[in-house]
């Protein structure tokens, strides 16, 4: 699963009834951090972020159900069920409470984890995601059309064709090498079509916006200003519901900001190290 970082521990988290098995890996030492990846990608897609966070934390990545080395007997997914999966991974890794960071679909799962299992979440980072529901701002018609037909394209063609949707103009202009590295990683770890469709369905059904005010964990919201997949207005909608959250808008980024502005990982690490603002302390 991993790519570009050393694994110090690994395992499989079995689910009750044997209907799914979730592969997880850990690296680094310190307070635990659980990373939840987005649509169709394995935990290895965190390969840029893990080495940064692992300087100070024990970082746990895992493959969502049906992806990578995780198995599922069904392809009926919801973000609620995927959040329960994440809690199962924490159990398997022997972790009671962790900093939780989810990106894109993983950010939706992280919201559900904070709502369904609040005792497991010491701080929350929501990256390039939305709260769902009728107020969520959808992508443009061109984006929707592409992702509807993506699975009909050959894998390599589909991966390269997604570049204008995943990355902002500055990255496409200045950092073609980084994009090529990402593409190589994705081609090396293809995703099953069934799991991809089920995760798309889970994202469409996601609906947490009206409940985000109930999240008690200190929260950081990170979003690229040029995100075409999940428009940046969604970050502001979440921030309205979470007035204590830190809002970080990345002026030069699209959807995959860890590639576009990787320095944000240091700011995320600093937030996790000290997630409570000074004015909020007693």
N, C-alpha and C positions, 0 to 999 in steps of 0.2 A: 504493500500500500504506500509506503513512504517513498519520498524522492528527495534526496539532498539533505537529509538530516539523520542523525544517529538515533536508533531506537534502543532504549534501556529496558523496556518491558513491553509485553504484548500479550494479548489473549483474545478469547471469544466469549461474549456475553450471551448465554443462552436465554431464551424467552420461555415463560411458562407454556407448556403444551408443545414445545418444540417447533413452533410455526415460523420462527426466525432465529438467526444467530448473527450477532453483530461483532465484527472484528475491530479491535481497538489496539492502539499503540501509545506508548508514553516515552517522553524524553525530557531530560533536564531534572533539576531538583528545586524545591521550594514550594510555595503555596500552589495548589492545583488550579489549572486552567483547562476548561473543556472547550474545544473548537468544533463547531458544527458547520459542515460544508453545504454548499448550495446545489442547485439542480444538476443531477446526473454525475456529479464528480465524487471521487473517493476522498478520504481524508488526506491522501498524499498530495492533493491539490493545495494544501496549506504549506507547501515546501518553501515558499519565501518567508512566511510569517513565523513558522516554528523556531528556527534558529534565533530569531530576535527575542521572542518571548522566553525561550528556554535558558537564556542567560540568567533569569531571575525566578523562573517558575517551573513547576513540573507540568508539562504540556501534554494533554491527552487528545489525540485525534481518533476518529473512527469512521468506518464506512457506513453510511446510511443503509437501511434495509434494501436488499436487492442490488446493491452497488458494490463493486470491488470484491472483497473477500467476505462480505456479509451476505447472508442468504435469507430468503423469504419464500414461503410456500404460496403466498398470495401477493397480488399486485393491487391491493385496495388500501391506499395510504391516505392518512389525514395528518395535518401538522400536530394534532393532539396525540395521535398514536406515535408519531416520530419523536415527540417530546418525551413520552414514556420510554421509548427506546433509549434516549439519551440518559435518562435516569438509571436505566438498567446498566448502561456502560459505566456510570459512576459507581454503582454497586459492585460491578465486576472488578473495577480498578481499586476498590477499597476506599472510596472517597465519599465523605458525607456531604461536603459543601465545596463549591468551586466557583471561581470566576468563569463566566460563560460568555463566549463570543461566537455569534452566528452571522454568516454573510448570505445575503440573498434569501433563497428558501431557508437556509440555515438560520437566518435571522428571524424568520417566522416561527420556526421550531423553537428557537431560544425564547421568544415571547411566551409561547405556550408552556415551556419548562418553568419560566419564572412565575406564571400564573397557577399552574397545576402542582408544582413542587417548589414553592417559594423557599422552603428551608434548605434547598440544595444550591441556591444561587446567592453568592456573596456579592457579586457585582455583575453587570450585564452590559455587553457591547452589541449594538444592533447595527450591522453594516449593510448598506445598499439594499434595504428591505422596505416593507410596508406593513401597516397594521391590518390591512384587509377591510372587508365590509364595503358598503355602497359608497363611502366617501373616498376610498382608495383611488388614486389617479392612475389610469391605465396607460400603457405605452401606446405609441402611435400605431395606426393601421398597418404600416409597412413592417413594423417589428412583429406585430401579432401574426401577420401573414407568413413571415419567414419562419417563426418557430412552429407554426402549424405544419409546414412542409419540410422542416429540417430533417425529420426521420426518413423522408423519402429520398434524400440525397446520399451519395457515397460518403463514408465517414470523413475522409480527408477533405473533400470538397465542402462538406457541411461545416467543418471546423474552421476552415479559412474563410468561408462565407459569413461566419458569425462575427468576424473581427470588427467590422464597422458598427455592430450593435453592442459589442462588449467593451470597446475601448473608445476613449474620447479622442478628439482630433489631435491634441498635442502629443499624446502617446503614439498615435499612428504615424505622426510626422517625425518624431524625434527618437523613438525607442522601438524600432522595428525588430531589433535583436531580442528584446525582452518578450515581445509578442511571439516571435518564432520559438523561444524557449517554452512558453506556455502551450503553444500548439503541439510541440513535440511531446510534452508531458501528457496532454489529453489523448493524442493518438496512441501513446503507449499504454493508456488505461481506458479503453473504450467502455461505454456503459450499455447495459441491456436496454433494448427499446421498451420493454414492458415496464421496467422500473422508471424509466424517463417519463413515460406517459402518466404513470401513477403519481409521480412527484409533481408533474404539471397540474394534475387534477387537484392534488392536495393544496397547491399554491392558490388555485382558483377558489377553493372553498374556505381558505383561511379568513378568519374574522375575529380579530382581537382589538381593533382600534378603540371601541367603546369601553374596553376593560383595562386599557393600559394604565389608567390612573391608579389601579389597584396594585401595580408593581411596586414593591417596597425597596427592591435592591437598587443601589446607586447605578445609574445608567449613562452610557455614552452612545450617542447616535452619530454614525459616520456615513457620509454619502458624497458621491461625486456630482458636481454641478451639471455635468454633461451626460449623466446616466440616461440612456435611451430605453433600457429594459424596465427599470423601475424609476420613474421620473422623480427628481429631487423634491418636488412638492410633497411627496409622501413623508420625507424626513421631517418637514415642518409640521405636518399633520400629527405625527407621533410626538414631536416636541411639545405641541399644544396640549396634548393629553398627559405629558410627563414634564411638568414645568421645572422640576429639579434636575432633569437630564442635561448633560453637556452635549451641545450640538456642534459637530465638526463638519463643515461643508468644504470639500476639496475642490478648489477652483479650476484645476487643470484635469480633473479625472472624469471618466465615464463610469461604467458599472464595475469593472475589475480594478478598483483603486489600489489593491496591494501590489499590483504590477506597475501601475501608472505613477503613483506617489508612495513608494515603499517606506519613506521616512515616517509615514503615519503609524507604522507598527511600533516605533519608539514611543509615540505619544499614547498609544493604546496601552503599552506596558506601563507607562508612568501613571495612567489612570488606574489600572488594576492595582498598582502598588499603593495608591493613596486615593481611593474612589470617593471618599466623603469630603466635600468642599469645606474649607476652613470655617466659613460662616454658618455651616450646618452643624458643627460640632458643639457639644455642650461642655 
